[in-house]
Amino acid sequence: MSKQRSMMFRPFSQILFWILIADLLTLTWIGGQPVEHP
């Protein structure tokens, strides 16, 4: 039971983790750009 729950939970956890990382990288990149274009 524990192993099955772990296998079900892990992909969801990894997806949330990578979404968070991508969001932080995107915000950092946008924040570092010169604000010339609206």
VENUR-V186274 format. One record per residue. N is the residue number from 1. PSI is psi in degrees with one decimal (999 if undefined). OMEGA is omega in degrees with one decimal (NA if undefined). Layout:
N;PSI;OMEGA  N;PSI;OMEGA
//
This chain:
1;-47.2;-178.6  2;-42.0;-178.9  3;-40.5;-179.1  4;-43.3;179.4  5;-39.2;179.3  6;-42.4;179.4  7;-33.0;178.7  8;-35.1;-173.3  9;-32.8;-172.5  10;-48.9;-179.6  11;-40.4;179.2  12;-41.8;179.6  13;-42.0;179.9  14;-39.9;179.4  15;-46.0;178.7  16;-39.9;-179.6  17;-47.7;-178.0  18;-32.5;175.2  19;-42.4;178.8  20;-44.7;179.5  21;-45.0;-179.7  22;-39.0;179.8  23;-44.7;179.2  24;-42.8;179.5  25;-41.0;-179.9  26;-45.5;179.8  27;-39.0;178.5  28;-42.5;-179.0  29;-44.3;178.9  30;-41.8;-179.7  31;-25.8;-178.8  32;-11.4;-179.0  33;146.1;174.1  34;136.5;-175.0  35;74.0;179.0  36;-36.3;-178.8  37;131.2;179.6  38;999;NA
//
